[in-house]
């Protein structure tokens, strides 16, 4: 028998939630880049990620970096980031095989495609080695994840010490957000959960993230921007031999 998820969710519910999300995004993939939500939600999220990465680079200094975008869809963010000369490898992961194929098709025709890669995979079981990436982004897909705490734990695992996490999802902690996300989006998409400001902070703290920063953006389609860091590993103490 499969065990319960960490939050007590029954395995059958987890399977149904993932299957629903895959069907929705498989169906949406061909028209995704022309969606009205691009103007309201997706493009503002992309721009915010670019701003946060630039701020991180200014603090870090010029150096090659590797980036993972979880729930990458058709790869808009990564395709733009590929223009950055410091971007060594930019990997997108999506649970929808049709979305992943759309990004693969884009990679084949875009400039700097040699820096880009796409993987069909599960956000809760990231198919990457520990400490593989310097930056991890996740924009507007987190509410589809049935075991959100496990996903954040995975984000921590694949980030390198000092690595940057940017997670953007619907802000549902005011009246507009509640109507848009807890009522509107949930009624249409089913089996989704928009975590609250407090829930997100709890996920990050439990996973071990530090320098957590949260901010609401947008008015009529409000989004919650979460930014955090994986702690920098402490150097091992050198014990002097007794003389």
C-alpha positions as CSV (number, residue, x, y, z in Angstrom):
1,X,0.0,0.0,0.0
2,X,1.3,3.4,-0.9
3,X,1.9,5.7,2.1
4,X,0.0,8.9,2.8
5,X,1.6,12.1,1.6
6,X,3.5,14.2,4.2
7,X,0.4,16.4,4.7
8,X,-1.9,13.4,5.1
9,X,-3.3,13.5,1.6
10,X,-4.5,10.1,0.4
11,X,-2.5,8.7,-2.5
12,X,-5.6,8.4,-4.7
13,X,-6.2,12.2,-4.2
14,X,-2.6,12.9,-5.2
15,X,-2.9,10.8,-8.3
16,X,-6.2,12.5,-9.3
17,X,-4.8,16.0,-8.7
18,X,-1.7,15.3,-10.9
19,X,-3.8,13.6,-13.6
20,X,-6.2,16.6,-13.7
21,X,-3.3,19.1,-14.0
22,X,-1.6,17.1,-16.8
23,X,-4.9,17.0,-18.8
24,X,-5.4,20.7,-18.4
25,X,-2.0,21.7,-19.4
26,X,-1.7,19.2,-22.2
27,X,-4.9,20.7,-23.7
28,X,-3.7,24.2,-23.1
29,X,-0.2,23.8,-24.4
30,X,-0.8,24.8,-28.1
31,X,-2.6,28.1,-27.2
32,X,-0.7,28.8,-24.0
33,X,1.5,31.6,-25.4
34,X,-1.6,33.4,-26.7
35,X,-3.5,33.2,-23.4
36,X,-5.0,36.3,-21.9
37,X,-3.3,35.2,-18.7
38,X,0.1,36.0,-20.3
39,X,-0.6,39.8,-19.9
40,X,-2.2,39.5,-16.5
41,X,-0.1,36.9,-14.7
42,X,2.6,35.1,-16.7
43,X,4.6,38.0,-18.2
44,X,4.6,40.0,-15.0
45,X,5.9,36.9,-13.2
46,X,8.7,36.4,-15.8
47,X,9.7,40.1,-15.5
48,X,9.8,39.8,-11.7
49,X,12.0,36.7,-11.9
50,X,14.4,38.5,-14.2
51,X,14.6,41.4,-11.7
52,X,15.2,39.1,-8.7
53,X,17.9,37.2,-10.6
54,X,19.6,40.5,-11.6
55,X,19.6,41.6,-7.9
56,X,21.1,38.2,-6.9
57,X,23.8,38.5,-9.6
58,X,24.7,42.0,-8.4
59,X,25.3,40.6,-4.9
60,X,27.0,37.5,-6.1
61,X,29.3,38.9,-8.8
62,X,29.9,37.8,-12.3
63,X,30.1,34.0,-12.5
64,X,28.5,31.2,-14.5
65,X,25.2,29.8,-13.0
66,X,22.8,27.0,-13.6
67,X,19.1,27.5,-13.4
68,X,16.0,25.2,-13.1
69,X,12.5,26.4,-13.8
70,X,9.9,24.1,-12.3
71,X,6.6,24.1,-14.2
72,X,8.4,25.8,-17.1
73,X,5.4,25.5,-19.6
74,X,6.6,26.6,-23.0
75,X,9.9,28.0,-21.7
76,X,9.4,31.7,-22.0
77,X,11.4,32.6,-18.9
78,X,14.4,30.4,-19.7
79,X,14.5,31.5,-23.4
80,X,14.9,35.1,-22.2
81,X,17.5,34.1,-19.6
82,X,19.5,32.3,-22.3
83,X,20.6,35.8,-23.5
84,X,22.5,36.3,-20.3
85,X,26.2,35.4,-21.0
86,X,26.6,34.1,-17.5
87,X,23.9,31.5,-18.0
88,X,25.7,28.2,-18.3
89,X,22.8,25.8,-18.3
90,X,19.0,26.6,-18.1
91,X,16.8,23.6,-17.5
92,X,13.0,23.5,-17.6
93,X,10.9,20.8,-16.0
94,X,7.2,20.3,-16.7
95,X,4.7,17.6,-15.7
96,X,2.8,18.0,-19.0
97,X,4.6,16.1,-21.8
98,X,2.9,18.4,-24.4
99,X,4.2,21.5,-22.7
100,X,7.7,20.0,-22.5
101,X,7.5,19.2,-26.2
102,X,6.5,22.8,-27.0
103,X,9.6,24.0,-25.1
104,X,11.7,21.4,-26.9
105,X,10.5,22.8,-30.3
106,X,11.3,26.3,-29.2
107,X,14.8,25.3,-28.1
108,X,15.4,23.8,-31.6
109,X,14.8,27.2,-33.2
110,X,15.9,29.8,-30.7
111,X,19.3,31.5,-30.3
112,X,21.4,30.2,-27.5
113,X,19.6,26.9,-27.7
114,X,22.7,25.1,-26.6
115,X,22.3,26.5,-23.1
116,X,18.7,25.2,-22.8
117,X,17.3,21.8,-21.9
118,X,13.8,20.5,-21.0
119,X,12.8,17.5,-18.9
120,X,9.4,15.9,-18.5
121,X,9.2,15.3,-14.8
122,X,7.4,15.6,-11.4
123,X,8.0,18.7,-9.2
124,X,7.8,16.4,-6.1
125,X,10.5,14.0,-7.4
126,X,13.0,16.2,-9.2
127,X,15.2,14.0,-11.3
128,X,18.4,15.9,-10.6
129,X,21.4,15.3,-8.3
130,X,21.8,17.2,-5.0
131,X,23.2,20.7,-5.4
132,X,22.8,20.9,-9.1
133,X,21.5,24.5,-9.6
134,X,22.3,28.0,-8.4
135,X,18.8,29.4,-9.2
136,X,15.4,27.7,-9.0
137,X,12.2,29.4,-10.2
138,X,8.6,28.2,-9.9
139,X,5.9,30.5,-11.3
140,X,2.1,30.0,-11.2
141,X,2.1,26.2,-11.0
142,X,2.6,25.6,-7.3
143,X,-1.1,25.5,-6.6
144,X,-1.3,22.3,-8.6
145,X,1.2,20.4,-6.4
146,X,-0.7,18.0,-4.1
147,X,2.2,17.7,-1.6
148,X,3.6,21.3,-1.5
149,X,5.9,20.8,1.5
150,X,7.7,17.9,-0.3
151,X,8.1,20.1,-3.4
152,X,9.8,22.8,-1.3
153,X,12.1,20.2,0.3
154,X,13.1,19.1,-3.2
155,X,13.8,22.7,-4.2
156,X,16.2,22.9,-1.2
157,X,17.9,19.6,-2.2
158,X,18.8,20.6,-5.7
159,X,19.9,24.1,-4.9
160,X,23.6,24.7,-4.2
161,X,24.6,26.5,-1.0
162,X,23.7,30.2,-1.3
163,X,21.3,29.3,-4.2
164,X,18.3,31.5,-5.0
165,X,14.7,30.3,-4.9
166,X,11.9,32.5,-6.5
167,X,8.4,31.1,-6.1
168,X,5.4,33.0,-7.4
169,X,1.8,31.9,-7.1
170,X,-1.6,33.4,-6.6
171,X,-2.0,35.8,-3.6
172,X,-5.2,34.8,-1.9
173,X,-4.9,36.7,1.4
174,X,-7.2,39.6,0.6
175,X,-10.7,39.8,-0.8
176,X,-9.7,40.1,-4.4
177,X,-7.3,37.2,-4.2
178,X,-9.8,35.0,-2.4
179,X,-12.4,35.6,-5.1
180,X,-9.9,35.1,-8.0
181,X,-8.1,32.1,-6.6
182,X,-10.0,30.3,-3.9
183,X,-13.3,30.7,-5.7
184,X,-12.7,31.4,-9.4
185,X,-9.6,29.4,-10.2
186,X,-10.4,26.6,-7.8
187,X,-13.9,26.3,-9.4
188,X,-12.4,26.0,-12.9
189,X,-9.2,24.0,-12.3
190,X,-10.4,21.8,-9.4
191,X,-8.0,20.0,-7.0
192,X,-5.8,23.0,-6.5
193,X,-4.6,24.8,-3.3
194,X,-3.3,28.3,-3.2
195,X,-1.1,28.5,-0.2
196,X,-1.4,31.5,2.1
197,X,1.4,33.9,2.9
198,X,1.8,32.1,6.3
199,X,1.8,28.6,4.7
200,X,4.5,29.6,2.3
201,X,6.7,30.9,5.0
202,X,6.2,27.7,7.0
203,X,7.2,25.6,4.0
204,X,10.4,27.6,3.6
205,X,11.4,27.6,7.2
206,X,10.7,23.9,7.6
207,X,12.9,23.1,4.6
208,X,15.7,25.3,5.9
209,X,15.6,28.3,3.7
210,X,16.8,31.7,5.0
211,X,16.6,35.3,4.0
212,X,12.9,34.8,3.2
213,X,11.2,37.7,1.6
214,X,7.6,37.9,0.6
215,X,5.7,40.6,-1.4
216,X,2.3,41.0,-3.0
217,X,2.3,42.3,-6.6
218,X,-0.6,43.2,-9.0
219,X,-4.1,44.3,-8.0
220,X,-6.8,42.5,-10.0
221,X,-4.7,39.3,-10.5
222,X,-2.7,39.5,-7.2
223,X,0.4,37.4,-7.0
224,X,2.6,36.5,-4.0
225,X,6.3,36.7,-4.7
226,X,8.4,34.5,-2.4
227,X,12.2,34.8,-2.5
228,X,14.6,32.8,-0.3
229,X,18.1,31.4,-0.2
230,X,19.6,28.1,0.7
231,X,22.1,28.7,3.5
232,X,25.8,28.9,2.6
233,X,27.6,25.9,4.0
234,X,29.7,26.8,7.0
235,X,33.4,26.0,6.6
236,X,34.6,23.1,8.6
237,X,36.6,24.1,11.8
238,X,40.3,23.2,11.6
239,X,41.5,21.5,14.6
240,X,45.2,22.1,15.3
241,X,47.2,19.1,16.2
242,X,48.5,19.2,19.7
243,X,52.2,20.0,19.7
